[in-house]
């Protein structure tokens, strides 16, 4: 019985991990590049200092995870495992997005496995305005050639768009 419970709980964690990419994509596309652009804009501009206004999203997104774990411990047990899956997504996001893509700290994630994601996200940052960006996901992205074509179409660009060279992606800045 304990084994069945462990598999069920692990399945809930995995479900939340996978599901959060959809939530993150929709939030990024429709809220961050929509009415919450006032906060997210700082992420598309050069950062002055260690933090940016966009970092407040980490606190906002942590609240539902904390609430789910609390609810799971004090009410509906499956909610705890969904909350831990949401938390896991947040940790992976921080290691990938803030660490590997934006070099805010050294990430233990291997670049060679994440290169497509890094390039797609760098193409997202080609656009510094609220509209016209592409590739809103954080842990999944279409092939880079597809993202380039989407960006060209969104921006009316005919010349090829190139992400930053791999050398710039690999070399983390020391903080």
Secondary structure, DSSP 8 states (H G I E B T S, - for coil): -HHHHHHHHHHHHHHHHHHHHHHHHHIIIIIIIIITHHHHGGGGS---SS--GGGHHHHHHHHHHHHHHHHHHHT-THHHHHHHHHHHHHHHHIIIIIIIIT-SS---S-HHHHHHHHHHHHHHTT--SSSS-----SS----HHHHHHHHHHHHT--S------HHHHH-----
